[in-house]
Amino acid sequence: MDKHDLQDKAKVHKLVKSYGSILNEKLTATEEEQITKFVLAQKIDPSNTFHLIKLWSMFR
């Protein structure tokens, strides 16, 4: 996965659906869309250590 994957709406949406399923969370279509928009808005670069730390702190 690279920065471009985390800025690709279709790929992020697929990840959101997958993680929701893995965590046994039943997300509505609206919730999936909101989470997808949130992730895209973060402009996360997985090769940037600061971004990874920021991401980790948001979800722990």
PDB file of N, CA, C, O and CB in Angstrom:
ATOM      1  N   MET A   1       0.848  -1.179   0.000  1.00  0.00           N
ATOM      2  CA  MET A   1       0.000   0.000   0.000  1.00  0.00           C
ATOM      3  C   MET A   1       0.891   1.238   0.000  1.00  0.00           C
ATOM      4  O   MET A   1       1.901   1.284   0.702  1.00  0.00           O
ATOM      5  CB  MET A   1      -0.963   0.001   1.224  1.00  0.00           C
ATOM      6  N   ASP A   2       0.520   2.218  -0.773  1.00  0.00           N
ATOM      7  CA  ASP A   2       1.265   3.467  -0.783  1.00  0.00           C
ATOM      8  C   ASP A   2       0.308   4.651  -0.668  1.00  0.00           C
ATOM      9  O   ASP A   2      -0.906   4.490  -0.535  1.00  0.00           O
ATOM     10  CB  ASP A   2       2.115   3.582  -2.063  1.00  0.00           C
ATOM     11  N   LYS A   3       0.886   5.825  -0.722  1.00  0.00           N
ATOM     12  CA  LYS A   3       0.106   7.037  -0.546  1.00  0.00           C
ATOM     13  C   LYS A   3      -1.056   7.110  -1.543  1.00  0.00           C
ATOM     14  O   LYS A   3      -2.151   7.559  -1.203  1.00  0.00           O
ATOM     15  CB  LYS A   3       1.003   8.258  -0.696  1.00  0.00           C
ATOM     16  N   HIS A   4      -0.806   6.671  -2.753  1.00  0.00           N
ATOM     17  CA  HIS A   4      -1.842   6.754  -3.778  1.00  0.00           C
ATOM     18  C   HIS A   4      -3.043   5.873  -3.437  1.00  0.00           C
ATOM     19  O   HIS A   4      -4.180   6.227  -3.748  1.00  0.00           O
ATOM     20  CB  HIS A   4      -1.271   6.355  -5.134  1.00  0.00           C
ATOM     21  N   ASP A   5      -2.794   4.729  -2.800  1.00  0.00           N
ATOM     22  CA  ASP A   5      -3.901   3.859  -2.399  1.00  0.00           C
ATOM     23  C   ASP A   5      -4.783   4.537  -1.364  1.00  0.00           C
ATOM     24  O   ASP A   5      -6.003   4.374  -1.380  1.00  0.00           O
ATOM     25  CB  ASP A   5      -3.369   2.535  -1.847  1.00  0.00           C
ATOM     26  N   LEU A   6      -4.171   5.295  -0.467  1.00  0.00           N
ATOM     27  CA  LEU A   6      -4.942   5.965   0.583  1.00  0.00           C
ATOM     28  C   LEU A   6      -5.594   7.255   0.093  1.00  0.00           C
ATOM     29  O   LEU A   6      -6.274   7.937   0.860  1.00  0.00           O
ATOM     30  CB  LEU A   6      -4.047   6.267   1.771  1.00  0.00           C
ATOM     31  N   GLN A   7      -5.391   7.592  -1.175  1.00  0.00           N
ATOM     32  CA  GLN A   7      -6.079   8.725  -1.773  1.00  0.00           C
ATOM     33  C   GLN A   7      -7.017   8.267  -2.888  1.00  0.00           C
ATOM     34  O   GLN A   7      -7.587   9.090  -3.604  1.00  0.00           O
ATOM     35  CB  GLN A   7      -5.066   9.736  -2.312  1.00  0.00           C
ATOM     36  N   ASP A   8      -7.172   6.966  -3.029  1.00  0.00           N
ATOM     37  CA  ASP A   8      -8.063   6.382  -4.027  1.00  0.00           C
ATOM     38  C   ASP A   8      -9.367   6.005  -3.326  1.00  0.00           C
ATOM     39  O   ASP A   8      -9.402   5.090  -2.504  1.00  0.00           O
ATOM     40  CB  ASP A   8      -7.407   5.132  -4.725  1.00  0.00           C
ATOM     41  N   LYS A   9     -10.431   6.722  -3.662  1.00  0.00           N
ATOM     42  CA  LYS A   9     -11.706   6.542  -2.954  1.00  0.00           C
ATOM     43  C   LYS A   9     -12.196   5.094  -3.009  1.00  0.00           C
ATOM     44  O   LYS A   9     -12.675   4.566  -2.006  1.00  0.00           O
ATOM     45  CB  LYS A   9     -12.768   7.466  -3.547  1.00  0.00           C
ATOM     46  N   ALA A  10     -12.081   4.455  -4.163  1.00  0.00           N
ATOM     47  CA  ALA A  10     -12.566   3.074  -4.300  1.00  0.00           C
ATOM     48  C   ALA A  10     -11.769   2.124  -3.406  1.00  0.00           C
ATOM     49  O   ALA A  10     -12.350   1.244  -2.770  1.00  0.00           O
ATOM     50  CB  ALA A  10     -12.477   2.615  -5.771  1.00  0.00           C
ATOM     51  N   LYS A  11     -10.455   2.289  -3.351  1.00  0.00           N
ATOM     52  CA  LYS A  11      -9.614   1.411  -2.525  1.00  0.00           C
ATOM     53  C   LYS A  11      -9.874   1.639  -1.037  1.00  0.00           C
ATOM     54  O   LYS A  11      -9.940   0.689  -0.257  1.00  0.00           O
ATOM     55  CB  LYS A  11      -8.125   1.642  -2.838  1.00  0.00           C
ATOM     56  N   VAL A  12     -10.021   2.912  -0.652  1.00  0.00           N
ATOM     57  CA  VAL A  12     -10.298   3.219   0.758  1.00  0.00           C
ATOM     58  C   VAL A  12     -11.658   2.659   1.149  1.00  0.00           C
ATOM     59  O   VAL A  12     -11.809   2.089   2.230  1.00  0.00           O
ATOM     60  CB  VAL A  12     -10.249   4.750   1.013  1.00  0.00           C
ATOM     61  N   HIS A  13     -12.633   2.816   0.287  1.00  0.00           N
ATOM     62  CA  HIS A  13     -13.976   2.299   0.589  1.00  0.00           C
ATOM     63  C   HIS A  13     -13.937   0.777   0.758  1.00  0.00           C
ATOM     64  O   HIS A  13     -14.580   0.229   1.654  1.00  0.00           O
ATOM     65  CB  HIS A  13     -14.977   2.689  -0.534  1.00  0.00           C
ATOM     66  N   LYS A  14     -13.183   0.107  -0.105  1.00  0.00           N
ATOM     67  CA  LYS A  14     -13.043  -1.348   0.004  1.00  0.00           C
ATOM     68  C   LYS A  14     -12.392  -1.729   1.336  1.00  0.00           C
ATOM     69  O   LYS A  14     -12.808  -2.695   1.975  1.00  0.00           O
ATOM     70  CB  LYS A  14     -12.211  -1.900  -1.175  1.00  0.00           C
ATOM     71  N   LEU A  15     -11.368  -0.971   1.756  1.00  0.00           N
ATOM     72  CA  LEU A  15     -10.714  -1.231   3.046  1.00  0.00           C
ATOM     73  C   LEU A  15     -11.681  -1.020   4.207  1.00  0.00           C
ATOM     74  O   LEU A  15     -11.705  -1.809   5.151  1.00  0.00           O
ATOM     75  CB  LEU A  15      -9.484  -0.324   3.218  1.00  0.00           C
ATOM     76  N   VAL A  16     -12.471   0.034   4.136  1.00  0.00           N
ATOM     77  CA  VAL A  16     -13.448   0.324   5.192  1.00  0.00           C
ATOM     78  C   VAL A  16     -14.438  -0.840   5.317  1.00  0.00           C
ATOM     79  O   VAL A  16     -14.729  -1.298   6.422  1.00  0.00           O
ATOM     80  CB  VAL A  16     -14.206   1.656   4.895  1.00  0.00           C
ATOM     81  N   LYS A  17     -14.945  -1.309   4.187  1.00  0.00           N
ATOM     82  CA  LYS A  17     -15.883  -2.443   4.205  1.00  0.00           C
ATOM     83  C   LYS A  17     -15.210  -3.691   4.770  1.00  0.00           C
ATOM     84  O   LYS A  17     -15.806  -4.409   5.573  1.00  0.00           O
ATOM     85  CB  LYS A  17     -16.418  -2.728   2.784  1.00  0.00           C
ATOM     86  N   SER A  18     -13.973  -3.951   4.352  1.00  0.00           N
ATOM     87  CA  SER A  18     -13.245  -5.136   4.829  1.00  0.00           C
ATOM     88  C   SER A  18     -13.028  -5.080   6.333  1.00  0.00           C
ATOM     89  O   SER A  18     -13.288  -6.052   7.042  1.00  0.00           O
ATOM     90  CB  SER A  18     -11.895  -5.262   4.112  1.00  0.00           C
ATOM     91  N   TYR A  19     -12.551  -3.936   6.817  1.00  0.00           N
ATOM     92  CA  TYR A  19     -12.280  -3.817   8.248  1.00  0.00           C
ATOM     93  C   TYR A  19     -13.557  -3.868   9.062  1.00  0.00           C
ATOM     94  O   TYR A  19     -13.566  -4.422  10.162  1.00  0.00           O
ATOM     95  CB  TYR A  19     -11.535  -2.529   8.539  1.00  0.00           C
ATOM     96  N   GLY A  20     -14.635  -3.299   8.543  1.00  0.00           N
ATOM     97  CA  GLY A  20     -15.919  -3.397   9.227  1.00  0.00           C
ATOM     98  C   GLY A  20     -16.351  -4.846   9.374  1.00  0.00           C
ATOM     99  O   GLY A  20     -16.846  -5.255  10.425  1.00  0.00           O
ATOM    100  N   SER A  21     -16.163  -5.609   8.327  1.00  0.00           N
ATOM    101  CA  SER A  21     -16.510  -7.022   8.349  1.00  0.00           C
ATOM    102  C   SER A  21     -15.615  -7.796   9.318  1.00  0.00           C
ATOM    103  O   SER A  21     -16.098  -8.609  10.106  1.00  0.00           O
ATOM    104  CB  SER A  21     -16.404  -7.613   6.943  1.00  0.00           C
ATOM    105  N   ILE A  22     -14.316  -7.538   9.252  1.00  0.00           N
ATOM    106  CA  ILE A  22     -13.362  -8.211  10.143  1.00  0.00           C
ATOM    107  C   ILE A  22     -13.696  -7.936  11.605  1.00  0.00           C
ATOM    108  O   ILE A  22     -13.613  -8.829  12.448  1.00  0.00           O
ATOM    109  CB  ILE A  22     -11.924  -7.756   9.836  1.00  0.00           C
ATOM    110  N   LEU A  23     -14.072  -6.696  11.897  1.00  0.00           N
ATOM    111  CA  LEU A  23     -14.386  -6.306  13.271  1.00  0.00           C
ATOM    112  C   LEU A  23     -15.838  -6.612  13.647  1.00  0.00           C
ATOM    113  O   LEU A  23     -16.282  -6.310  14.755  1.00  0.00           O
ATOM    114  CB  LEU A  23     -14.110  -4.824  13.462  1.00  0.00           C
ATOM    115  N   ASN A  24     -16.572  -7.220  12.703  1.00  0.00           N
ATOM    116  CA  ASN A  24     -17.964  -7.582  12.917  1.00  0.00           C
ATOM    117  C   ASN A  24     -18.823  -6.357  13.260  1.00  0.00           C
ATOM    118  O   ASN A  24     -19.714  -6.409  14.108  1.00  0.00           O
ATOM    119  CB  ASN A  24     -18.065  -8.621  14.027  1.00  0.00           C
ATOM    120  N   GLU A  25     -18.515  -5.248  12.560  1.00  0.00           N
ATOM    121  CA  GLU A  25     -19.281  -4.011  12.719  1.00  0.00           C
ATOM    122  C   GLU A  25     -20.191  -3.858  11.512  1.00  0.00           C
ATOM    123  O   GLU A  25     -19.729  -3.892  10.372  1.00  0.00           O
ATOM    124  CB  GLU A  25     -18.340  -2.769  12.874  1.00  0.00           C
ATOM    125  N   LYS A  26     -21.463  -3.691  11.757  1.00  0.00           N
ATOM    126  CA  LYS A  26     -22.409  -3.493  10.672  1.00  0.00           C
ATOM    127  C   LYS A  26     -22.518  -1.990  10.406  1.00  0.00           C
ATOM    128  O   LYS A  26     -23.204  -1.264  11.125  1.00  0.00           O
ATOM    129  CB  LYS A  26     -23.806  -4.115  11.015  1.00  0.00           C
ATOM    130  N   LEU A  27     -21.828  -1.543   9.357  1.00  0.00           N
ATOM    131  CA  LEU A  27     -21.830  -0.131   9.006  1.00  0.00           C
ATOM    132  C   LEU A  27     -22.890   0.141   7.953  1.00  0.00           C
ATOM    133  O   LEU A  27     -23.084  -0.648   7.028  1.00  0.00           O
ATOM    134  CB  LEU A  27     -20.446   0.307   8.504  1.00  0.00           C
ATOM    135  N   THR A  28     -23.570   1.263   8.105  1.00  0.00           N
ATOM    136  CA  THR A  28     -24.522   1.665   7.073  1.00  0.00           C
ATOM    137  C   THR A  28     -23.728   2.250   5.908  1.00  0.00           C
ATOM    138  O   THR A  28     -22.543   2.555   6.044  1.00  0.00           O
ATOM    139  CB  THR A  28     -25.571   2.700   7.627  1.00  0.00           C
ATOM    140  N   ALA A  29     -24.381   2.400   4.781  1.00  0.00           N
ATOM    141  CA  ALA A  29     -23.733   2.999   3.612  1.00  0.00           C
ATOM    142  C   ALA A  29     -23.271   4.419   3.933  1.00  0.00           C
ATOM    143  O   ALA A  29     -22.216   4.849   3.467  1.00  0.00           O
ATOM    144  CB  ALA A  29     -24.694   3.007   2.400  1.00  0.00           C
ATOM    145  N   THR A  30     -24.048   5.139   4.718  1.00  0.00           N
ATOM    146  CA  THR A  30     -23.688   6.504   5.109  1.00  0.00           C
ATOM    147  C   THR A  30     -22.442   6.498   5.980  1.00  0.00           C
ATOM    148  O   THR A  30     -21.548   7.321   5.782  1.00  0.00           O
ATOM    149  CB  THR A  30     -24.852   7.182   5.852  1.00  0.00           C
ATOM    150  N   GLU A  31     -22.367   5.588   6.937  1.00  0.00           N
ATOM    151  CA  GLU A  31     -21.196   5.492   7.807  1.00  0.00           C
ATOM    152  C   GLU A  31     -19.945   5.126   7.006  1.00  0.00           C
ATOM    153  O   GLU A  31     -18.871   5.685   7.230  1.00  0.00           O
ATOM    154  CB  GLU A  31     -21.437   4.454   8.913  1.00  0.00           C
ATOM    155  N   GLU A  32     -20.092   4.193   6.081  1.00  0.00           N
ATOM    156  CA  GLU A  32     -18.955   3.815   5.234  1.00  0.00           C
ATOM    157  C   GLU A  32     -18.458   5.019   4.451  1.00  0.00           C
ATOM    158  O   GLU A  32     -17.253   5.245   4.348  1.00  0.00           O
ATOM    159  CB  GLU A  32     -19.344   2.676   4.270  1.00  0.00           C
ATOM    160  N   GLU A  33     -19.388   5.791   3.898  1.00  0.00           N
ATOM    161  CA  GLU A  33     -19.023   6.974   3.113  1.00  0.00           C
ATOM    162  C   GLU A  33     -18.345   8.024   3.993  1.00  0.00           C
ATOM    163  O   GLU A  33     -17.363   8.638   3.575  1.00  0.00           O
ATOM    164  CB  GLU A  33     -20.269   7.575   2.435  1.00  0.00           C
ATOM    165  N   GLN A  34     -18.854   8.236   5.194  1.00  0.00           N
ATOM    166  CA  GLN A  34     -18.257   9.218   6.108  1.00  0.00           C
ATOM    167  C   GLN A  34     -16.846   8.813   6.508  1.00  0.00           C
ATOM    168  O   GLN A  34     -15.951   9.657   6.552  1.00  0.00           O
ATOM    169  CB  GLN A  34     -19.126   9.384   7.359  1.00  0.00           C
ATOM    170  N   ILE A  35     -16.635   7.541   6.799  1.00  0.00           N
ATOM    171  CA  ILE A  35     -15.309   7.056   7.178  1.00  0.00           C
ATOM    172  C   ILE A  35     -14.356   7.194   5.996  1.00  0.00           C
ATOM    173  O   ILE A  35     -13.209   7.609   6.161  1.00  0.00           O
ATOM    174  CB  ILE A  35     -15.375   5.584   7.656  1.00  0.00           C
ATOM    175  N   THR A  36     -14.834   6.846   4.811  1.00  0.00           N
ATOM    176  CA  THR A  36     -14.012   6.958   3.603  1.00  0.00           C
ATOM    177  C   THR A  36     -13.583   8.410   3.385  1.00  0.00           C
ATOM    178  O   THR A  36     -12.411   8.679   3.123  1.00  0.00           O
ATOM    179  CB  THR A  36     -14.784   6.435   2.366  1.00  0.00           C
ATOM    180  N   LYS A  37     -14.527   9.340   3.494  1.00  0.00           N
ATOM    181  CA  LYS A  37     -14.208  10.760   3.321  1.00  0.00           C
ATOM    182  C   LYS A  37     -13.211  11.225   4.375  1.00  0.00           C
ATOM    183  O   LYS A  37     -12.307  12.004   4.070  1.00  0.00           O
ATOM    184  CB  LYS A  37     -15.486  11.611   3.392  1.00  0.00           C
ATOM    185  N   PHE A  38     -13.367  10.752   5.621  1.00  0.00           N
ATOM    186  CA  PHE A  38     -12.452  11.127   6.702  1.00  0.00           C
ATOM    187  C   PHE A  38     -11.030  10.670   6.388  1.00  0.00           C
ATOM    188  O   PHE A  38     -10.081  11.442   6.522  1.00  0.00           O
ATOM    189  CB  PHE A  38     -12.921  10.524   8.039  1.00  0.00           C
ATOM    190  N   VAL A  39     -10.886   9.408   5.967  1.00  0.00           N
ATOM    191  CA  VAL A  39      -9.553   8.875   5.653  1.00  0.00           C
ATOM    192  C   VAL A  39      -8.923   9.667   4.504  1.00  0.00           C
ATOM    193  O   VAL A  39      -7.751  10.037   4.571  1.00  0.00           O
ATOM    194  CB  VAL A  39      -9.638   7.367   5.285  1.00  0.00           C
ATOM    195  N   LEU A  40      -9.692   9.923   3.467  1.00  0.00           N
ATOM    196  CA  LEU A  40      -9.172  10.680   2.327  1.00  0.00           C
ATOM    197  C   LEU A  40      -8.736  12.085   2.745  1.00  0.00           C
ATOM    198  O   LEU A  40      -7.730  12.596   2.251  1.00  0.00           O
ATOM    199  CB  LEU A  40     -10.231  10.767   1.221  1.00  0.00           C
ATOM    200  N   ALA A  41      -9.480  12.703   3.642  1.00  0.00           N
ATOM    201  CA  ALA A  41      -9.167  14.066   4.094  1.00  0.00           C
ATOM    202  C   ALA A  41      -7.869  14.138   4.886  1.00  0.00           C
ATOM    203  O   ALA A  41      -7.264  15.206   4.984  1.00  0.00           O
ATOM    204  CB  ALA A  41     -10.301  14.603   4.941  1.00  0.00           C
ATOM    205  N   GLN A  42      -7.430  13.005   5.456  1.00  0.00           N
ATOM    206  CA  GLN A  42      -6.204  12.996   6.272  1.00  0.00           C
ATOM    207  C   GLN A  42      -4.941  13.070   5.423  1.00  0.00           C
ATOM    208  O   GLN A  42      -3.878  13.425   5.932  1.00  0.00           O
ATOM    209  CB  GLN A  42      -6.160  11.744   7.133  1.00  0.00           C
ATOM    210  N   LYS A  43      -5.041  12.741   4.139  1.00  0.00           N
ATOM    211  CA  LYS A  43      -3.898  12.754   3.215  1.00  0.00           C
ATOM    212  C   LYS A  43      -2.704  12.000   3.810  1.00  0.00           C
ATOM    213  O   LYS A  43      -1.591  12.521   3.883  1.00  0.00           O
ATOM    214  CB  LYS A  43      -3.493  14.208   2.879  1.00  0.00           C
ATOM    215  N   ILE A  44      -2.963  10.777   4.227  1.00  0.00           N
ATOM    216  CA  ILE A  44      -1.966   9.943   4.911  1.00  0.00           C
ATOM    217  C   ILE A  44      -0.950   9.395   3.911  1.00  0.00           C
ATOM    218  O   ILE A  44      -1.319   8.877   2.857  1.00  0.00           O
ATOM    219  CB  ILE A  44      -2.653   8.780   5.665  1.00  0.00           C
ATOM    220  N   ASP A  45       0.323   9.515   4.250  1.00  0.00           N
ATOM    221  CA  ASP A  45       1.414   8.946   3.470  1.00  0.00           C
ATOM    222  C   ASP A  45       2.056   7.852   4.318  1.00  0.00           C
ATOM    223  O   ASP A  45       2.756   8.164   5.282  1.00  0.00           O
ATOM    224  CB  ASP A  45       2.464  10.044   3.050  1.00  0.00           C
ATOM    225  N   PRO A  46       1.837   6.568   3.984  1.00  0.00           N
ATOM    226  CA  PRO A  46       2.359   5.470   4.800  1.00  0.00           C
ATOM    227  C   PRO A  46       3.879   5.422   4.885  1.00  0.00           C
ATOM    228  O   PRO A  46       4.421   4.756   5.767  1.00  0.00           O
ATOM    229  CB  PRO A  46       1.865   4.175   4.259  1.00  0.00           C
ATOM    230  N   SER A  47       4.574   6.111   3.991  1.00  0.00           N
ATOM    231  CA  SER A  47       6.039   6.118   4.056  1.00  0.00           C
ATOM    232  C   SER A  47       6.560   7.239   4.956  1.00  0.00           C
ATOM    233  O   SER A  47       7.769   7.365   5.156  1.00  0.00           O
ATOM    234  CB  SER A  47       6.629   6.263   2.651  1.00  0.00           C
ATOM    235  N   ASN A  48       5.662   8.045   5.492  1.00  0.00           N
ATOM    236  CA  ASN A  48       6.039   9.144   6.377  1.00  0.00           C
ATOM    237  C   ASN A  48       5.785   8.717   7.823  1.00  0.00           C
ATOM    238  O   ASN A  48       4.639   8.513   8.222  1.00  0.00           O
ATOM    239  CB  ASN A  48       5.243  10.449   6.029  1.00  0.00           C
ATOM    240  N   THR A  49       6.849   8.584   8.597  1.00  0.00           N
ATOM    241  CA  THR A  49       6.739   8.107   9.983  1.00  0.00           C
ATOM    242  C   THR A  49       5.808   8.993  10.809  1.00  0.00           C
ATOM    243  O   THR A  49       5.023   8.483  11.608  1.00  0.00           O
ATOM    244  CB  THR A  49       8.126   8.055  10.640  1.00  0.00           C
ATOM    245  N   PHE A  50       5.886  10.304  10.629  1.00  0.00           N
ATOM    246  CA  PHE A  50       5.021  11.217  11.375  1.00  0.00           C
ATOM    247  C   PHE A  50       3.551  10.926  11.089  1.00  0.00           C
ATOM    248  O   PHE A  50       2.725  10.936  12.001  1.00  0.00           O
ATOM    249  CB  PHE A  50       5.350  12.676  11.025  1.00  0.00           C
ATOM    250  N   HIS A  51       3.226  10.666   9.823  1.00  0.00           N
ATOM    251  CA  HIS A  51       1.838  10.360   9.465  1.00  0.00           C
ATOM    252  C   HIS A  51       1.372   9.074  10.140  1.00  0.00           C
ATOM    253  O   HIS A  51       0.234   8.987  10.602  1.00  0.00           O
ATOM    254  CB  HIS A  51       1.690  10.238   7.939  1.00  0.00           C
ATOM    255  N   LEU A  52       2.252   8.079  10.197  1.00  0.00           N
ATOM    256  CA  LEU A  52       1.887   6.812  10.830  1.00  0.00           C
ATOM    257  C   LEU A  52       1.657   6.986  12.331  1.00  0.00           C
ATOM    258  O   LEU A  52       0.728   6.403  12.889  1.00  0.00           O
ATOM    259  CB  LEU A  52       2.976   5.765  10.585  1.00  0.00           C
ATOM    260  N   ILE A  53       2.490   7.774  12.973  1.00  0.00           N
ATOM    261  CA  ILE A  53       2.320   8.053  14.406  1.00  0.00           C
ATOM    262  C   ILE A  53       0.998   8.782  14.637  1.00  0.00           C
ATOM    263  O   ILE A  53       0.251   8.453  15.559  1.00  0.00           O
ATOM    264  CB  ILE A  53       3.510   8.900  14.953  1.00  0.00           C
ATOM    265  N   LYS A  54       0.718   9.772  13.792  1.00  0.00           N
ATOM    266  CA  LYS A  54      -0.527  10.531  13.902  1.00  0.00           C
ATOM    267  C   LYS A  54      -1.733   9.598  13.721  1.00  0.00           C
ATOM    268  O   LYS A  54      -2.706   9.671  14.470  1.00  0.00           O
ATOM    269  CB  LYS A  54      -0.563  11.676  12.852  1.00  0.00           C
ATOM    270  N   LEU A  55      -1.649   8.725  12.718  1.00  0.00           N
ATOM    271  CA  LEU A  55      -2.727   7.781  12.453  1.00  0.00           C
ATOM    272  C   LEU A  55      -2.921   6.843  13.652  1.00  0.00           C
ATOM    273  O   LEU A  55      -4.051   6.600  14.075  1.00  0.00           O
ATOM    274  CB  LEU A  55      -2.430   6.968  11.172  1.00  0.00           C
ATOM    275  N   TRP A  56      -1.842   6.329  14.184  1.00  0.00           N
ATOM    276  CA  TRP A  56      -1.906   5.425  15.330  1.00  0.00           C
ATOM    277  C   TRP A  56      -2.566   6.131  16.518  1.00  0.00           C
ATOM    278  O   TRP A  56      -3.415   5.550  17.193  1.00  0.00           O
ATOM    279  CB  TRP A  56      -0.489   4.925  15.713  1.00  0.00           C
ATOM    280  N   SER A  57      -2.179   7.369  16.769  1.00  0.00           N
ATOM    281  CA  SER A  57      -2.739   8.085  17.928  1.00  0.00           C
ATOM    282  C   SER A  57      -4.223   8.378  17.764  1.00  0.00           C
ATOM    283  O   SER A  57      -4.941   8.491  18.757  1.00  0.00           O
ATOM    284  CB  SER A  57      -1.989   9.389  18.151  1.00  0.00           C
ATOM    285  N   MET A  58      -4.694   8.503  16.524  1.00  0.00           N
ATOM    286  CA  MET A  58      -6.111   8.765  16.299  1.00  0.00           C
ATOM    287  C   MET A  58      -6.978   7.560  16.644  1.00  0.00           C
ATOM    288  O   MET A  58      -8.111   7.721  17.096  1.00  0.00           O
ATOM    289  CB  MET A  58      -6.343   9.168  14.857  1.00  0.00           C
ATOM    290  N   PHE A  59      -6.454   6.354  16.435  1.00  0.00           N
ATOM    291  CA  PHE A  59      -7.279   5.164  16.546  1.00  0.00           C
ATOM    292  C   PHE A  59      -6.945   4.249  17.705  1.00  0.00           C
ATOM    293  O   PHE A  59      -7.504   3.156  17.787  1.00  0.00           O
ATOM    294  CB  PHE A  59      -7.183   4.403  15.311  1.00  0.00           C
ATOM    295  N   ARG A  60      -6.073   4.639  18.591  1.00  0.00           N
ATOM    296  CA  ARG A  60      -5.767   3.735  19.700  1.00  0.00           C
ATOM    297  C   ARG A  60      -6.685   3.959  20.862  1.00  0.00           C
ATOM    298  O   ARG A  60      -6.565   3.281  21.883  1.00  0.00           O
ATOM    299  CB  ARG A  60      -4.342   3.901  20.145  1.00  0.00           C
TER     300      ARG A  60
END
